[in-house]
Amino acid sequence: MKLVVRVKLLPTPVQAAALEATLHACNQAATWAAGVAFEENARRPLELRKHAYAEIRERWGLGAQAAQHAIKKSCDAYTTLKANLRSGRYGRPGTKRHARASGKPVVFRPEAAQPYDDRMLSWQHQARTVSIWTTAGRLKGVAFTGQAEQLEVLAAHRRGESDLVCQGGKWFLIATCEIPEGDLNTHPDGFLGVDLGIANIAVTSDGERHCGRRINRKREQDRNLRRKLQKRNTKSAKRRAKKYAGKEARRNKDINHKISKRIVAEAERTGRGIALETLTGIRERARLRKPQRVKIHSWPFAQLGSFIAYKAKRAGVPVVYVNPAYTSQECSKCHHTARGNRPSQAVFSCRVCGFVEHADHNASHNIRQRGWMVWVCGAQSTAPELTLIA
């Protein structure tokens, strides 16, 4: 299983200047190579290499490996663009948005991530330093830091390339690690149903709610501040909004990590699997009032689901995905389904058997039951192949 660990570099001012110059040169070369690929219709590495390799090395002074990575980076960008066009992310063919996306070469930001392989980057884990190639020569003794658990994973399981990234004037290396999976529990003692919702971020079939008034109040404050900054529409307001958006995303990510860790730990402790709703297209399917639409769009539910999946895979906990249709309207006792079973957002009251419970708890029970049926029918545990853990 692939995980991604991010460590922070601590370069000196001279080293930081060399890294910045290298990043800019590599991205300029990749942008030029993308233009050549667009003009020559050479969007495979071997084809583009014939047109761009020598020019990249001569014009920008990149090493052999760096030039190869610039070419591959351009080709990968066109592959991603093609997939997005095919999936309809840029609208239907013939629309202006589709034409804008497909009718011009790919352009890379000056500080876009640059991949490094083992020939260009070496790690000294005991000294917590790296030796990294730059256009000014090889920099040795560049210090890095991170949490102890992350550094242990990095030292034991790092494989493949690492990406050099500059974010907000800070330097990071994002390394890919191959983590061994836990032994899958092939005979789970039932499933733990997890309902992802609006008022509560996550509710389990054990009755545990993962949210709280404090988080909801903070989310409301974030929305109000974002709305005020958008109304002002000045440069300082935009700068502050961008800075605060990063802070908000980091806080939400931390909460999702904590929620997913508790859910997986409970399932592992009790020998159960985890049943989740299939969230694909949830925003298009949901019919909500305006305040609820704001809430459901402001939380990264897909991120939470991926965190649960990869943590469960490491722990050997099976994960299944169920059809979310009518889980909030179906009675978990008699299975009568009707819109009238939901007199309010928080209350479920069955019109047939009279069963009354919190609506999210009732939905989590339905997800648990559907998860068991999916498992009995032979579903496999699934998890994303690449997840950022630091």
KALINWO-V153284 format. One record per residue. N is the residue number from 1. RES is the residue in three letters. SS is DSSP state (alpha for helix, beta for strand, coil for the rest). PSI is psi in radians with two decimals (999 if undefined). OMEGA is omega in whole degrees, 0 to 359 (999 if undefined). Layout:
# KALINWO-V153284
n:N res:RES ss:SS psi:PSI omega:OMEGA
n:N res:RES ss:SS psi:PSI omega:OMEGA
This chain:
# KALINWO-V153284
n:1 res:MET ss:coil psi:2.36 omega:182
n:2 res:LYS ss:beta psi:2.27 omega:171
n:3 res:LEU ss:beta psi:2.78 omega:181
n:4 res:VAL ss:beta psi:2.22 omega:179
n:5 res:VAL ss:beta psi:2.29 omega:178
n:6 res:ARG ss:beta psi:2.19 omega:177
n:7 res:VAL ss:beta psi:2.63 omega:183
n:8 res:LYS ss:beta psi:2.26 omega:175
n:9 res:LEU ss:beta psi:2.59 omega:179
n:10 res:LEU ss:beta psi:1.18 omega:183
n:11 res:PRO ss:coil psi:2.70 omega:171
n:12 res:THR ss:coil psi:2.90 omega:178
n:13 res:PRO ss:alpha psi:-0.67 omega:179
n:14 res:VAL ss:alpha psi:-0.76 omega:179
n:15 res:GLN ss:alpha psi:-0.70 omega:179
n:16 res:ALA ss:alpha psi:-0.68 omega:178
n:17 res:ALA ss:alpha psi:-0.68 omega:178
n:18 res:ALA ss:alpha psi:-0.70 omega:179
n:19 res:LEU ss:alpha psi:-0.71 omega:180
n:20 res:GLU ss:alpha psi:-0.76 omega:178
n:21 res:ALA ss:alpha psi:-0.67 omega:179
n:22 res:THR ss:alpha psi:-0.77 omega:181
n:23 res:LEU ss:alpha psi:-0.75 omega:179
n:24 res:HIS ss:alpha psi:-0.74 omega:181
n:25 res:ALA ss:alpha psi:-0.74 omega:181
n:26 res:CYS ss:alpha psi:-0.69 omega:181
n:27 res:ASN ss:alpha psi:-0.56 omega:173
n:28 res:GLN ss:alpha psi:-0.73 omega:178
n:29 res:ALA ss:alpha psi:-0.70 omega:179
n:30 res:ALA ss:alpha psi:-0.66 omega:178
n:31 res:THR ss:alpha psi:-0.74 omega:178
n:32 res:TRP ss:alpha psi:-0.75 omega:179
n:33 res:ALA ss:alpha psi:-0.64 omega:178
n:34 res:ALA ss:alpha psi:-0.64 omega:176
n:35 res:GLY ss:alpha psi:-0.72 omega:177
n:36 res:VAL ss:alpha psi:-0.73 omega:179
n:37 res:ALA ss:alpha psi:-0.64 omega:180
n:38 res:PHE ss:alpha psi:-0.75 omega:182
n:39 res:GLU ss:alpha psi:-0.71 omega:185
n:40 res:GLU ss:alpha psi:-0.07 omega:184
n:41 res:ASN ss:coil psi:0.70 omega:179
n:42 res:ALA ss:coil psi:1.59 omega:188
n:43 res:ARG ss:coil psi:0.37 omega:171
n:44 res:ARG ss:coil psi:2.54 omega:186
n:45 res:PRO ss:alpha psi:-0.75 omega:182
n:46 res:LEU ss:alpha psi:-0.70 omega:180
n:47 res:GLU ss:alpha psi:-0.78 omega:183
n:48 res:LEU ss:alpha psi:-0.52 omega:180
n:49 res:ARG ss:alpha psi:-0.62 omega:180
n:50 res:LYS ss:alpha psi:-0.54 omega:183
n:51 res:HIS ss:alpha psi:-0.47 omega:194
n:52 res:ALA ss:alpha psi:-0.35 omega:190
n:53 res:TYR ss:alpha psi:-0.91 omega:184
n:54 res:ALA ss:alpha psi:-0.71 omega:181
n:55 res:GLU ss:alpha psi:-0.68 omega:179
n:56 res:ILE ss:alpha psi:-0.77 omega:181
n:57 res:ARG ss:alpha psi:-0.67 omega:183
n:58 res:GLU ss:alpha psi:-0.76 omega:186
n:59 res:ARG ss:alpha psi:-0.75 omega:185
n:60 res:TRP ss:alpha psi:-0.05 omega:177
n:61 res:GLY ss:coil psi:0.51 omega:179
n:62 res:LEU ss:coil psi:2.62 omega:174
n:63 res:GLY ss:coil psi:3.00 omega:184
n:64 res:ALA ss:alpha psi:-0.81 omega:182
n:65 res:GLN ss:alpha psi:-0.71 omega:180
n:66 res:ALA ss:alpha psi:-0.68 omega:178
n:67 res:ALA ss:alpha psi:-0.71 omega:178
n:68 res:GLN ss:alpha psi:-0.72 omega:180
n:69 res:HIS ss:alpha psi:-0.62 omega:178
n:70 res:ALA ss:alpha psi:-0.71 omega:179
n:71 res:ILE ss:alpha psi:-0.82 omega:181
n:72 res:LYS ss:alpha psi:-0.63 omega:179
n:73 res:LYS ss:alpha psi:-0.73 omega:178
n:74 res:SER ss:alpha psi:-0.76 omega:180
n:75 res:CYS ss:alpha psi:-0.70 omega:178
n:76 res:ASP ss:alpha psi:-0.62 omega:179
n:77 res:ALA ss:alpha psi:-0.70 omega:178
n:78 res:TYR ss:alpha psi:-0.60 omega:176
n:79 res:THR ss:alpha psi:-0.76 omega:177
n:80 res:THR ss:alpha psi:-0.74 omega:179
n:81 res:LEU ss:alpha psi:-0.74 omega:179
n:82 res:LYS ss:alpha psi:-0.74 omega:179
n:83 res:ALA ss:alpha psi:-0.70 omega:179
n:84 res:ASN ss:alpha psi:-0.66 omega:177
n:85 res:LEU ss:alpha psi:-0.70 omega:181
n:86 res:ARG ss:alpha psi:-0.60 omega:181
n:87 res:SER ss:alpha psi:-0.14 omega:179
n:88 res:GLY ss:coil psi:0.25 omega:182
n:89 res:ARG ss:coil psi:-0.50 omega:179
n:90 res:TYR ss:coil psi:0.44 omega:178
n:91 res:GLY ss:coil psi:-3.11 omega:181
n:92 res:ARG ss:coil psi:2.69 omega:176
n:93 res:PRO ss:coil psi:2.37 omega:182
n:94 res:GLY ss:coil psi:-0.29 omega:178
n:95 res:THR ss:coil psi:2.82 omega:182
n:96 res:LYS ss:alpha psi:-0.70 omega:181
n:97 res:ARG ss:alpha psi:-0.72 omega:178
n:98 res:HIS ss:alpha psi:-0.72 omega:181
n:99 res:ALA ss:alpha psi:-0.68 omega:179
n:100 res:ARG ss:alpha psi:-0.70 omega:183
n:101 res:ALA ss:alpha psi:-0.67 omega:185
n:102 res:SER ss:alpha psi:-0.18 omega:187
n:103 res:GLY ss:coil psi:0.22 omega:180
n:104 res:LYS ss:coil psi:2.74 omega:181
n:105 res:PRO ss:coil psi:2.75 omega:175
n:106 res:VAL ss:coil psi:2.44 omega:179
n:107 res:VAL ss:coil psi:2.36 omega:180
n:108 res:PHE ss:coil psi:2.48 omega:176
n:109 res:ARG ss:coil psi:2.63 omega:180
n:110 res:PRO ss:coil psi:-0.50 omega:182
n:111 res:GLU ss:coil psi:0.47 omega:176
n:112 res:ALA ss:coil psi:2.70 omega:183
n:113 res:ALA ss:coil psi:2.50 omega:178
n:114 res:GLN ss:beta psi:2.17 omega:180
n:115 res:PRO ss:beta psi:2.53 omega:177
n:116 res:TYR ss:beta psi:2.29 omega:174
n:117 res:ASP ss:coil psi:-3.06 omega:185
n:118 res:ASP ss:coil psi:-0.28 omega:176
n:119 res:ARG ss:coil psi:-0.44 omega:183
n:120 res:MET ss:coil psi:-0.23 omega:185
n:121 res:LEU ss:beta psi:2.25 omega:175
n:122 res:SER ss:beta psi:2.54 omega:185
n:123 res:TRP ss:beta psi:2.35 omega:171
n:124 res:GLN ss:beta psi:1.59 omega:190
n:125 res:HIS ss:coil psi:-0.60 omega:180
n:126 res:GLN ss:coil psi:-0.75 omega:181
n:127 res:ALA ss:coil psi:-0.17 omega:184
n:128 res:ARG ss:coil psi:0.88 omega:176
n:129 res:THR ss:beta psi:2.84 omega:175
n:130 res:VAL ss:beta psi:2.69 omega:171
n:131 res:SER ss:beta psi:2.09 omega:191
n:132 res:ILE ss:beta psi:2.45 omega:179
n:133 res:TRP ss:beta psi:2.46 omega:173
n:134 res:THR ss:beta psi:2.96 omega:177
n:135 res:THR ss:coil psi:-0.30 omega:178
n:136 res:ALA ss:coil psi:0.15 omega:183
n:137 res:GLY ss:beta psi:3.08 omega:182
n:138 res:ARG ss:beta psi:2.23 omega:178
n:139 res:LEU ss:beta psi:2.20 omega:179
n:140 res:LYS ss:beta psi:2.58 omega:176
n:141 res:GLY ss:beta psi:0.49 omega:176
n:142 res:VAL ss:beta psi:2.03 omega:186
n:143 res:ALA ss:beta psi:2.62 omega:173
n:144 res:PHE ss:beta psi:2.81 omega:181
n:145 res:THR ss:beta psi:2.92 omega:180
n:146 res:GLY ss:coil psi:3.08 omega:178
n:147 res:GLN ss:coil psi:2.63 omega:186
n:148 res:ALA ss:alpha psi:-0.74 omega:181
n:149 res:GLU ss:alpha psi:-0.70 omega:180
n:150 res:GLN ss:alpha psi:-0.71 omega:180
n:151 res:LEU ss:alpha psi:-0.58 omega:176
n:152 res:GLU ss:alpha psi:-0.75 omega:177
n:153 res:VAL ss:alpha psi:-0.73 omega:180
n:154 res:LEU ss:alpha psi:-0.80 omega:183
n:155 res:ALA ss:alpha psi:-0.57 omega:186
n:156 res:ALA ss:alpha psi:-0.49 omega:192
n:157 res:HIS ss:alpha psi:0.15 omega:182
n:158 res:ARG ss:beta psi:2.32 omega:178
n:159 res:ARG ss:beta psi:2.52 omega:172
n:160 res:GLY ss:beta psi:-2.67 omega:188
n:161 res:GLU ss:beta psi:2.83 omega:173
n:162 res:SER ss:beta psi:2.60 omega:182
n:163 res:ASP ss:beta psi:2.30 omega:174
n:164 res:LEU ss:beta psi:2.21 omega:185
n:165 res:VAL ss:beta psi:2.46 omega:173
n:166 res:CYS ss:beta psi:2.10 omega:181
n:167 res:GLN ss:beta psi:2.02 omega:179
n:168 res:GLY ss:coil psi:0.60 omega:180
n:169 res:GLY ss:coil psi:0.03 omega:179
n:170 res:LYS ss:beta psi:2.57 omega:186
n:171 res:TRP ss:beta psi:2.39 omega:181
n:172 res:PHE ss:beta psi:2.66 omega:169
n:173 res:LEU ss:beta psi:2.21 omega:180
n:174 res:ILE ss:beta psi:1.94 omega:187
n:175 res:ALA ss:beta psi:2.47 omega:178
n:176 res:THR ss:beta psi:2.31 omega:180
n:177 res:CYS ss:beta psi:2.48 omega:175
n:178 res:GLU ss:beta psi:1.87 omega:183
n:179 res:ILE ss:coil psi:2.27 omega:176
n:180 res:PRO ss:coil psi:2.41 omega:179
n:181 res:GLU ss:coil psi:2.63 omega:175
n:182 res:GLY ss:coil psi:2.78 omega:178
n:183 res:ASP ss:coil psi:2.10 omega:184
n:184 res:LEU ss:coil psi:2.31 omega:175
n:185 res:ASN ss:coil psi:1.74 omega:185
n:186 res:THR ss:coil psi:-0.13 omega:178
n:187 res:HIS ss:coil psi:1.20 omega:182
n:188 res:PRO ss:coil psi:2.57 omega:177
n:189 res:ASP ss:coil psi:1.14 omega:182
n:190 res:GLY ss:coil psi:-2.99 omega:182
n:191 res:PHE ss:beta psi:2.65 omega:175
n:192 res:LEU ss:beta psi:1.92 omega:180
n:193 res:GLY ss:beta psi:2.39 omega:181
n:194 res:VAL ss:beta psi:2.08 omega:177
n:195 res:ASP ss:beta psi:2.14 omega:177
n:196 res:LEU ss:beta psi:2.19 omega:188
n:197 res:GLY ss:coil psi:-2.86 omega:187
n:198 res:ILE ss:coil psi:-1.02 omega:181
n:199 res:ALA ss:coil psi:-0.69 omega:177
n:200 res:ASN ss:coil psi:2.27 omega:182
n:201 res:ILE ss:coil psi:-0.78 omega:179
n:202 res:ALA ss:beta psi:2.40 omega:177
n:203 res:VAL ss:beta psi:2.26 omega:181
n:204 res:THR ss:beta psi:2.84 omega:180
n:205 res:SER ss:coil psi:-0.18 omega:173
n:206 res:ASP ss:coil psi:-0.08 omega:179
n:207 res:GLY ss:coil psi:0.12 omega:181
n:208 res:GLU ss:coil psi:2.26 omega:178
n:209 res:ARG ss:beta psi:2.25 omega:180
n:210 res:HIS ss:beta psi:1.49 omega:175
n:211 res:CYS ss:coil psi:-1.71 omega:180
n:212 res:GLY ss:coil psi:2.73 omega:182
n:213 res:ARG ss:alpha psi:-0.60 omega:183
n:214 res:ARG ss:alpha psi:-0.76 omega:180
n:215 res:ILE ss:alpha psi:-0.73 omega:180
n:216 res:ASN ss:alpha psi:-0.67 omega:177
n:217 res:ARG ss:alpha psi:-0.70 omega:179
n:218 res:LYS ss:alpha psi:-0.69 omega:177
n:219 res:ARG ss:alpha psi:-0.67 omega:178
n:220 res:GLU ss:alpha psi:-0.70 omega:177
n:221 res:GLN ss:alpha psi:-0.71 omega:178
n:222 res:ASP ss:alpha psi:-0.76 omega:181
n:223 res:ARG ss:alpha psi:-0.70 omega:180
n:224 res:ASN ss:alpha psi:-0.73 omega:179
n:225 res:LEU ss:alpha psi:-0.71 omega:179
n:226 res:ARG ss:alpha psi:-0.70 omega:181
n:227 res:ARG ss:alpha psi:-0.73 omega:180
n:228 res:LYS ss:alpha psi:-0.75 omega:181
n:229 res:LEU ss:alpha psi:-0.63 omega:178
n:230 res:GLN ss:alpha psi:-0.62 omega:179
n:231 res:LYS ss:alpha psi:-0.64 omega:181
n:232 res:ARG ss:alpha psi:-0.76 omega:171
n:233 res:ASN ss:coil psi:0.58 omega:174
n:234 res:THR ss:coil psi:2.96 omega:180
n:235 res:LYS ss:alpha psi:-0.75 omega:180
n:236 res:SER ss:alpha psi:-0.65 omega:178
n:237 res:ALA ss:alpha psi:-0.72 omega:178
n:238 res:LYS ss:alpha psi:-0.72 omega:179
n:239 res:ARG ss:alpha psi:-0.74 omega:179
n:240 res:ARG ss:alpha psi:-0.66 omega:179
n:241 res:ALA ss:alpha psi:-0.70 omega:179
n:242 res:LYS ss:alpha psi:-0.75 omega:179
n:243 res:LYS ss:alpha psi:-0.74 omega:182
n:244 res:TYR ss:alpha psi:-0.55 omega:178
n:245 res:ALA ss:alpha psi:-0.69 omega:177
n:246 res:GLY ss:alpha psi:-0.70 omega:179
n:247 res:LYS ss:alpha psi:-0.75 omega:180
n:248 res:GLU ss:alpha psi:-0.73 omega:180
n:249 res:ALA ss:alpha psi:-0.70 omega:179
n:250 res:ARG ss:alpha psi:-0.68 omega:179
n:251 res:ARG ss:alpha psi:-0.76 omega:179
n:252 res:ASN ss:alpha psi:-0.69 omega:179
n:253 res:LYS ss:alpha psi:-0.72 omega:179
n:254 res:ASP ss:alpha psi:-0.73 omega:178
n:255 res:ILE ss:alpha psi:-0.74 omega:179
n:256 res:ASN ss:alpha psi:-0.67 omega:177
n:257 res:HIS ss:alpha psi:-0.76 omega:182
n:258 res:LYS ss:alpha psi:-0.75 omega:180
n:259 res:ILE ss:alpha psi:-0.83 omega:182
n:260 res:SER ss:alpha psi:-0.65 omega:179
n:261 res:LYS ss:alpha psi:-0.73 omega:181
n:262 res:ARG ss:alpha psi:-0.69 omega:180
n:263 res:ILE ss:alpha psi:-0.80 omega:181
n:264 res:VAL ss:alpha psi:-0.70 omega:179
n:265 res:ALA ss:alpha psi:-0.70 omega:179
n:266 res:GLU ss:alpha psi:-0.74 omega:178
n:267 res:ALA ss:alpha psi:-0.71 omega:179
n:268 res:GLU ss:alpha psi:-0.70 omega:181
n:269 res:ARG ss:alpha psi:-0.65 omega:184
n:270 res:THR ss:alpha psi:0.04 omega:178
n:271 res:GLY ss:coil psi:0.48 omega:181
n:272 res:ARG ss:coil psi:2.93 omega:170
n:273 res:GLY ss:beta psi:-3.10 omega:180
n:274 res:ILE ss:beta psi:2.28 omega:177
n:275 res:ALA ss:beta psi:2.18 omega:180
n:276 res:LEU ss:beta psi:2.73 omega:174
n:277 res:GLU ss:beta psi:2.57 omega:171
n:278 res:THR ss:coil psi:1.98 omega:189
n:279 res:LEU ss:coil psi:0.00 omega:182
n:280 res:THR ss:coil psi:2.15 omega:178
n:281 res:GLY ss:coil psi:0.35 omega:184
n:282 res:ILE ss:alpha psi:-0.63 omega:182
n:283 res:ARG ss:alpha psi:-0.51 omega:178
n:284 res:GLU ss:alpha psi:-0.55 omega:182
n:285 res:ARG ss:alpha psi:-0.57 omega:188
n:286 res:ALA ss:coil psi:2.37 omega:175
n:287 res:ARG ss:coil psi:1.70 omega:189
n:288 res:LEU ss:coil psi:2.79 omega:173
n:289 res:ARG ss:coil psi:2.86 omega:187
n:290 res:LYS ss:alpha psi:-0.82 omega:179
n:291 res:PRO ss:alpha psi:-0.63 omega:179
n:292 res:GLN ss:alpha psi:-0.59 omega:177
n:293 res:ARG ss:alpha psi:-0.70 omega:178
n:294 res:VAL ss:alpha psi:-0.74 omega:182
n:295 res:LYS ss:alpha psi:-0.76 omega:184
n:296 res:ILE ss:alpha psi:-0.48 omega:179
n:297 res:HIS ss:alpha psi:-0.27 omega:187
n:298 res:SER ss:coil psi:0.02 omega:180
n:299 res:TRP ss:coil psi:2.35 omega:181
n:300 res:PRO ss:coil psi:1.39 omega:181
n:301 res:PHE ss:alpha psi:-0.63 omega:179
n:302 res:ALA ss:alpha psi:-0.65 omega:177
n:303 res:GLN ss:alpha psi:-0.77 omega:178
n:304 res:LEU ss:alpha psi:-0.76 omega:179
n:305 res:GLY ss:alpha psi:-0.70 omega:179
n:306 res:SER ss:alpha psi:-0.62 omega:177
n:307 res:PHE ss:alpha psi:-0.77 omega:178
n:308 res:ILE ss:alpha psi:-0.74 omega:184
n:309 res:ALA ss:alpha psi:-0.82 omega:184
n:310 res:TYR ss:alpha psi:-0.58 omega:175
n:311 res:LYS ss:alpha psi:-0.66 omega:177
n:312 res:ALA ss:alpha psi:-0.65 omega:180
n:313 res:LYS ss:alpha psi:-0.67 omega:177
n:314 res:ARG ss:alpha psi:-0.59 omega:183
n:315 res:ALA ss:alpha psi:-0.09 omega:182
n:316 res:GLY ss:coil psi:0.32 omega:180
n:317 res:VAL ss:coil psi:2.16 omega:179
n:318 res:PRO ss:coil psi:2.50 omega:179
n:319 res:VAL ss:beta psi:2.28 omega:177
n:320 res:VAL ss:beta psi:2.71 omega:180
n:321 res:TYR ss:beta psi:2.37 omega:185
n:322 res:VAL ss:beta psi:2.81 omega:176
n:323 res:ASN ss:coil psi:2.16 omega:184
n:324 res:PRO ss:coil psi:0.00 omega:186
n:325 res:ALA ss:coil psi:2.17 omega:172
n:326 res:TYR ss:coil psi:0.33 omega:177
n:327 res:THR ss:coil psi:-0.50 omega:181
n:328 res:SER ss:coil psi:-0.21 omega:181
n:329 res:GLN ss:coil psi:-0.16 omega:182
n:330 res:GLU ss:beta psi:2.38 omega:177
n:331 res:CYS ss:coil psi:2.23 omega:181
n:332 res:SER ss:coil psi:-0.15 omega:179
n:333 res:LYS ss:coil psi:-0.98 omega:183
n:334 res:CYS ss:coil psi:-0.11 omega:177
n:335 res:HIS ss:coil psi:0.37 omega:172
n:336 res:HIS ss:coil psi:2.31 omega:184
n:337 res:THR ss:beta psi:2.17 omega:178
n:338 res:ALA ss:coil psi:2.57 omega:179
n:339 res:ARG ss:alpha psi:-0.53 omega:180
n:340 res:GLY ss:alpha psi:-0.18 omega:176
n:341 res:ASN ss:alpha psi:-0.19 omega:180
n:342 res:ARG ss:coil psi:1.44 omega:179
n:343 res:PRO ss:coil psi:-0.41 omega:177
n:344 res:SER ss:coil psi:3.06 omega:183
n:345 res:GLN ss:coil psi:-0.60 omega:187
n:346 res:ALA ss:coil psi:-0.19 omega:188
n:347 res:VAL ss:beta psi:2.36 omega:171
n:348 res:PHE ss:beta psi:2.25 omega:180
n:349 res:SER ss:beta psi:1.90 omega:183
n:350 res:CYS ss:coil psi:2.29 omega:181
n:351 res:ARG ss:coil psi:-0.18 omega:181
n:352 res:VAL ss:coil psi:-0.99 omega:184
n:353 res:CYS ss:coil psi:-0.18 omega:178
n:354 res:GLY ss:coil psi:0.14 omega:180
n:355 res:PHE ss:coil psi:2.28 omega:182
n:356 res:VAL ss:beta psi:2.31 omega:179
n:357 res:GLU ss:beta psi:2.92 omega:174
n:358 res:HIS ss:beta psi:2.38 omega:188
n:359 res:ALA ss:alpha psi:-0.70 omega:181
n:360 res:ASP ss:alpha psi:-0.64 omega:177
n:361 res:HIS ss:alpha psi:-0.74 omega:178
n:362 res:ASN ss:alpha psi:-0.75 omega:179
n:363 res:ALA ss:alpha psi:-0.68 omega:179
n:364 res:SER ss:alpha psi:-0.60 omega:176
n:365 res:HIS ss:alpha psi:-0.73 omega:178
n:366 res:ASN ss:alpha psi:-0.70 omega:178
n:367 res:ILE ss:alpha psi:-0.69 omega:178
n:368 res:ARG ss:alpha psi:-0.81 omega:180
n:369 res:GLN ss:alpha psi:-0.72 omega:179
n:370 res:ARG ss:alpha psi:-0.62 omega:178
n:371 res:GLY ss:alpha psi:-0.71 omega:178
n:372 res:TRP ss:alpha psi:-0.70 omega:179
n:373 res:MET ss:alpha psi:-0.69 omega:177
n:374 res:VAL ss:alpha psi:-0.71 omega:180
n:375 res:TRP ss:alpha psi:-0.73 omega:179
n:376 res:VAL ss:alpha psi:-0.57 omega:180
n:377 res:CYS ss:coil psi:-0.03 omega:172
n:378 res:GLY ss:coil psi:0.41 omega:179
n:379 res:ALA ss:coil psi:2.65 omega:179
n:380 res:GLN ss:coil psi:2.66 omega:175
n:381 res:SER ss:coil psi:2.35 omega:181
n:382 res:THR ss:coil psi:2.63 omega:177
n:383 res:ALA ss:coil psi:2.68 omega:180
n:384 res:PRO ss:coil psi:2.60 omega:183
n:385 res:GLU ss:coil psi:-0.38 omega:185
n:386 res:LEU ss:beta psi:2.12 omega:183
n:387 res:THR ss:beta psi:2.38 omega:178
n:388 res:LEU ss:beta psi:2.18 omega:182
n:389 res:ILE ss:coil psi:-0.03 omega:182
n:390 res:ALA ss:coil psi:999 omega:999
